[in-house]
């Protein structure tokens, strides 16, 4: 658990929940602090930003997260 996020942390919403990431580290708010968490299932950081990869009813699904 940390009091402050690292400088340069990025913020995204995934399924209505706030997540913050910096490098390979992910965080979620926990009261007034932040707790380190695993990345959300299916979310990958790549050269295009944060992307969700999964399988929907119509087949493979690829979409930007937080935009």
C-alpha positions, 0 to 999 in steps of 0.5 A, spaced: 500 500 500 502 506 498 500 513 500 501 516 493 502 514 486 509 514 482 510 520 478 507 519 471 502 514 473 497 513 467 489 513 469 484 508 466 477 506 467 476 499 466 469 496 466 467 503 470 473 502 475 479 506 476 486 503 475 492 507 475 499 504 472 506 506 471 511 501 468 509 494 469 505 496 476 498 497 477 494 500 483 487 501 485 484 506 490 483 504 497 480 509 501 485 515 501 491 510 499 493 506 493 494 498 493 498 494 488 494 490 484 494 485 478 492 488 471 485 487 469 484 480 466 485 482 458 488 488 459 495 489 455 499 495 455 502 496 448 505 501 443 498 504 442 496 505 449 492 500 454 487 495 450 482 490 452 483 483 448 478 478 449 472 474 446 465 477 445 459 473 442 461 475 435 468 473 436 475 476 438 474 483 441 480 488 441 478 495 443 482 501 447 480 502 454 479 509 457 477 512 451 
